Structure formats: structure tokens, C-alpha cells
């Protein structure tokens, strides 16, 4: 009606947020270093550069960290990185400049990887896995080794046992967790095989027609895994009785006559790995499966599928270092972008 209500008491009738991003543009700082010739000694002199703005690459740590984050965490190729920088941030940077920015991270990556390796070798339980990658069009292998405090990625030309032995350097953890690949056997005092992989083989025997032996093994392994998920709420004596029961039941299942060929193959496999199924029921720190390694190496598998690998050996090593740094930082709750920024700033430290 047009009445003046400015002097009346009012209360909030509607509340909402409006969120937007301002245009993002790089901050360019021109640095001029003055100097001259000393009248006393006759030598030329020049002022020192401001801290963090030494001559060399014009791109600061924020830009280098973001480029590494987008490339290695989100699988953005060099050409698209250059376009994103120009179209989204108003930053003109070539693919060659991006490559040079990554190459300069090599020394920091090497130092961080050394610290992560030292931390890894203090662990009592180490899990590991490997997958293929491509470097210069040649198949290489990307390994991952992890504990509850460190994650180490390593890209090697070989899948052989010597890769893991080279990382361990004579160290032998209490328990090694992996699949049943021969190159990862006898690296720890005890070995927990991944029961998820075993269940896959059991399911294959069921699919082939074994209806007597394989289903019982499947049910028994699933039972053991469920017990493992409740370990923290169980007393030591209770857990020990469950471990004994798991072993005894599996022994009794193996004594039953088996007629189906697929069941016989499965029985042979179980006999080969007989003592490595239920270590997790005697050690609370040991997982029943190797899913932690599978999850850690999965982003690199996606990276390989999107980018088709690496064009240089140094590029592969930078990726392995990046995955090691960000994987280790994630264990302490730090984001990948924050971790790589700390690395570029020379502040990265293993907790």
C-alpha cells in the first residue's frame, strides 16, 4: 500500500545464500633488481631478489601446484591444461612450460620419496600390489607399498620380486599382505593372502559346476571375513578361538572327497596357500583382503586409461612421486592439493 514501515520492528521472513565465483586472474608482480659498480672494489653488484621470487620460471608455487594437481589427480592432459589455464584463469602457458614445471619438481619428489620409504620400513604390516603402465610405448609396472603411515609408489621396468626387495633393502615386516603373485611371496615373516582374490577363484569353481566343495569354502571364508570386521570388539581369547575354528573347519572341508574337476583344482590351490588364509584373525592390524592396495593404485589405472601412459622416464617418476606424496598425506587427513603445495614450497614432511 506504500506505507512507510522503516520505523516498525521487523523480523527475518526469508533467508538464503547466493554463491558465485569472481573472475579469476593471475597476479603478476614485476620485479626490478637495481645495481651498479662498486666505487671501492670496482666489482658489479645487484640487489637480492625478494623471497620466493628468484629469477627463473615466472610461474609461482600456486600455479605449479594446481597444474600438478589437475594433471595427476584429475588426469588432465597437457593440451587441455594449457587451454584450462588460458580460458579459466587468463593465464597463458605452453605445454612445454607445463612439462618444465613438472620436471623441476624432481628433486623435491626424490627427497619426499626417500622420507616416505624410511617411514614405510618402520611398519610391522606392509601391503602391496602392482599394475601395468606405459612409458615411451613400453609396458612397465607400477608398484604400490603401503602401511598405516606411508604410501610408496614405484614405477619399474620389471614385475620381478627384486623390485620389492629393492624397496625393502633387507627389512622384513612381521606380515606381508598381497595377492598370490609369486613375486610377492616370503617378503614378510608371515603372509596374508587377499581373500577377495581367493573368493573370486572359488566363485569360478562354482560357475564351472562344483556344487559340493566350493560353496562351503565360500561360506566359510565369508564367515571369517565377517569375524575380522568385528575384531576390535572381541577379546583376545575369543579371537583366538575363532582363529582356531577357522583353521579346523577349513581342514575338515579339505578332507571331503571331491569329484568335480573344478573342485579338485580349487582344492589344490587351497593346499598351496593353506597357512596364509587366517593371519588376520591372529593379528588385529592385518586386513583380510588387499583392498587397501587396490584402492590406492586405482587412480593410476584411470590415469593410464585416460592418458595412455607417459612419454618419458622422468614423467613416470614424477607421477610415482606425486602419488606417494598425496597418498601419504591423505593418511593424516591432508588434501592432495595442500600436500603438493607443501612439496613445492619445500615444507612437505612425513607425519
SULLINJO-V353529 format. One record per residue. RES is the residue in one letter. OMEGA is omega in radians with two decimals (NA if undefined). Layout:
<<RES & OMEGA> <RES & OMEGA>>
This chain:
<<X & 3.10> <X & 3.14> <X & 3.11> <X & -3.11> <X & -3.06> <X & -3.11> <X & -3.11> <X & 3.04> <X & -3.10> <X & 3.05> <X & -3.08> <X & 3.11> <X & -3.06> <X & 3.14> <X & 3.12> <X & 3.12> <X & 3.00> <X & -3.03> <X & 3.12> <X & 3.07> <X & 3.06> <X & 3.05> <X & -3.09> <X & -3.14> <X & -3.14> <X & 3.05> <X & -3.10> <X & 3.11> <X & 3.10> <X & -3.13> <X & 3.08> <X & -3.12> <X & -3.12> <X & 3.12> <X & -3.14> <X & 3.11> <X & -3.12> <X & 3.12> <X & -3.11> <X & -3.08> <X & 3.11> <X & -3.12> <X & 3.09> <X & 3.11> <X & 3.13> <X & -3.13> <X & 3.08> <X & 3.11> <X & 3.06> <X & 3.14> <X & 3.12> <X & -3.12> <X & 3.13> <X & 3.10> <X & -3.11> <X & 3.13> <X & 3.11> <X & -3.03> <X & -3.06> <X & -3.08> <X & 3.12> <X & 3.13> <X & -3.12> <X & 3.12> <X & -3.12> <X & 3.12> <X & 3.12> <X & 3.14> <X & -3.12> <X & -3.09> <X & -3.00> <X & 3.13> <X & -3.07> <X & 2.93> <X & 3.11> <X & -3.13> <X & -3.07> <X & -3.12> <X & 3.13> <X & 3.07> <X & 3.12> <X & 3.12> <X & 3.13> <X & -3.14> <X & -3.11> <X & -3.02> <X & -3.08> <X & -3.06> <X & -3.10> <X & -3.09> <X & 3.12> <X & 3.13> <X & -3.08> <X & 3.09> <X & 3.10> <X & 3.10> <X & 3.09> <X & 3.12> <X & 3.13> <X & 3.11> <X & 3.12> <X & -3.10> <X & -3.13> <X & 3.11> <X & -3.02> <X & -3.10> <X & 3.11> <X & 3.11> <X & -3.12> <X & 3.13> <X & 3.13> <X & 3.12> <X & 3.10> <X & 3.13> <X & 3.12> <X & 3.11> <X & 3.12> <X & 3.13> <X & 3.14> <X & -3.04> <X & 3.02> <X & -3.04> <X & 3.06> <X & -3.14> <X & 3.12> <X & 3.06> <X & -3.07> <X & 3.06> <X & 3.12> <X & 3.10> <X & -3.13> <X & 2.97> <X & -3.08> <X & 3.07> <X & -3.08> <X & 3.12> <X & -3.10> <X & -3.14> <X & 3.01> <X & -3.14> <X & 3.06> <X & 3.13> <X & 2.98> <X & 3.07> <X & -3.09> <X & 3.03> <X & 3.13> <X & -3.11> <X & -3.07> <X & 3.07> <X & -3.10> <X & 3.03> <X & 3.13> <X & 3.10> <X & -3.05> <X & 3.09> <X & -3.02> <X & 3.02> <X & -2.99> <X & 3.13> <X & -3.09> <X & 3.12> <X & 3.12> <X & 3.12> <X & 3.10> <X & 3.08> <X & -3.09> <X & 3.10> <X & -3.14> <X & 3.10> <X & 3.10> <X & 3.13> <X & 3.11> <X & -3.10> <X & 3.04> <X & -3.11> <X & -3.14> <X & 2.98> <X & -3.03> <X & 3.08> <X & -3.02> <X & -3.11> <X & -3.13> <X & -3.12> <X & 3.06> <X & 3.08> <X & 3.07> <X & 3.11> <X & 3.01> <X & -3.09> <X & 3.03> <X & 3.09> <X & -3.12> <X & -3.12> <X & 3.06> <X & 3.08> <X & 3.12> <X & 3.13> <X & 3.08> <X & 3.10> <X & 3.09> <X & 3.12> <X & 3.10> <X & 3.11> <X & 3.09> <X & 3.14> <X & 3.12> <X & 3.06> <X & 3.12> <X & -3.12> <X & -3.07> <X & -3.02> <X & -3.02> <X & 3.13> <X & 3.14> <X & 3.08> <X & 3.11> <X & -3.13> <X & -3.12> <X & 3.14> <X & 3.08> <X & 3.09> <X & -3.13> <X & 3.12> <X & 3.10> <X & 3.07> <X & 3.14> <X & 3.12> <X & -3.14> <X & -3.01> <X & -3.04> <X & -3.14> <X & -3.10> <X & 3.05> <X & -3.14> <X & -3.13> <X & 3.12> <X & 3.14> <X & 3.11> <X & 3.11> <X & 3.08> <X & 3.12> <X & 3.11> <X & 3.13> <X & 3.14> <X & -3.13> <X & -3.10> <X & -3.14> <X & 3.12> <X & 3.10> <X & -3.14> <X & 3.10> <X & -3.12> <X & -3.12> <X & -3.12> <X & 3.10> <X & -3.09> <X & -3.11> <X & -3.03> <X & -3.13> <X & 3.14> <X & 3.08> <X & 3.11> <X & 3.09> <X & 3.11> <X & 3.12> <X & 3.12> <X & 3.12> <X & -3.13> <X & 3.10> <X & -3.11> <X & -3.07> <X & -2.97> <X & -3.02> <X & -3.02> <X & -3.09> <X & -2.91> <X & 3.06> <X & -3.10> <X & 3.09> <X & 3.09> <X & 3.13> <X & -3.04> <X & -3.11> <X & -3.03> <X & 3.07> <X & 3.14> <X & 3.13> <X & 3.11> <X & -3.11> <X & 3.12> <X & 3.09> <X & 3.13> <X & -3.14> <X & -3.11> <X & -3.07> <X & -3.09> <X & 3.13> <X & 3.11> <X & 3.05> <X & 3.08> <X & 3.10> <X & 3.13> <X & -3.12> <X & -3.11> <X & -3.02> <X & -3.08> <X & 3.01> <X & -3.02> <X & 3.13> <X & -3.10> <X & 3.10> <X & -3.12> <X & 3.09> <X & 3.10> <X & -3.13> <X & 3.07> <X & 3.12> <X & 3.12> <X & 3.10> <X & 3.12> <X & -3.13> <X & 3.10> <X & -3.10> <X & -3.09> <X & 3.10> <X & 3.11> <X & -3.14> <X & -3.12> <X & 3.13> <X & 3.12> <X & 3.06> <X & -3.12> <X & -3.13> <X & -3.13> <X & -3.12> <X & 3.12> <X & -3.12> <X & -3.11> <X & 3.05> <X & 3.08> <X & 3.12> <X & -3.14> <X & 3.13> <X & -3.12> <X & -3.09> <X & -3.08> <X & 3.11> <X & 3.11> <X & -3.11> <X & NA>>
